[in-house]
Amino acid sequence: MSVEPISEREFCQFQRFIFEVAGITLASGKKALVSGRLAKRLAHYQLASYGAYFNIISSGQSPAETQTAIDLLTTNETYFFRESKHFDLLRKLAAEALSQRRPFRVWSAACSSGEEPYSIAMVLDDVLGAQDWELYASDISSRVLAAARTGHYTRERTSHIPPVYLKRYCLRGIAEQEGTLLVAKSLRQRVQFHQVNLNANTLPKFGQFDVVFLRNVLIYFSPETKHQVVGRLLAAIRPGGHLLIGHSESLHDMAGPLQVLAPSVYRKV
């Protein structure tokens, strides 16, 4: 069945949909991305137009398909130990918690396919060992969360893991798994994965955290949505705790109890 190219009107419908659901702003130049990512779903339903597919996901008749569309339209790009200075800071903060004999809690709030939380977990296990620590990881996409829970990655995706951590926390695939790595089960079990929409009016009651990673996601939000999301997450950070964002992002226009420690590093006062 031939499919009509996505029209401007149809593209605007998907723009509005992902903004209303997830707070993500799709630029006008993303029409090819939208049509490419959704093309297989049109083929699955044997639909001739993107408008017909939009009717399915917007009508409420198939919540599962609506989630599939959200999964496909959200961008998930990450790698292990991205922005290494953040992990240097994490190591320092974890060591302070160890010396004070207090629990240490971290939330990876846009964890994508798991590279970020497993990087965090390696540092926490290395520094804190059996000391009381908790690690939550969340994303809006059920698809990437399913991949994250497996802890299974191609070797190319793991090139930034320090060699000592590769040896300690990763299992190298053999035979049909050649060229892949599996994060050790003992580490996978320490990460608590949850599906969370940061654009929802209320967030799950996970308690308060020492560090929240919110990296490379604010750039997809409108200024108003960014303020709302950061405001909700600040409530989940204990006084003296830290919020880490991407190096290409800034909170310079945010009012609130935040002290800038370095580019992309904020402390709640």
Secondary structure, 3 states (H helix, E strand, C coil): CCCCCCCHHHHHHHHHHHHHHHCECCCHHHHHHHHHHHHHHHHHHCCCCHHHHHHHHHHCCCHHHHHHHHHHHCCCCCCCCCCHHHHHHHHHHHHHHHHCCCCEEEEECCCCCCHHHHHHHHHHHHHHCCCCEEEEEEECCHHHHHHHHHCEEEHHHHCCCCHHHHHHHEEECCHHHCCEEEECHHHHCCEEEEECCCCCCCCCCCCCEEEEEECCCHHHECHHHHHHHHHHHHCCEEEEEEEEECCCCCCCCCCCCEEEEECCEEEEC
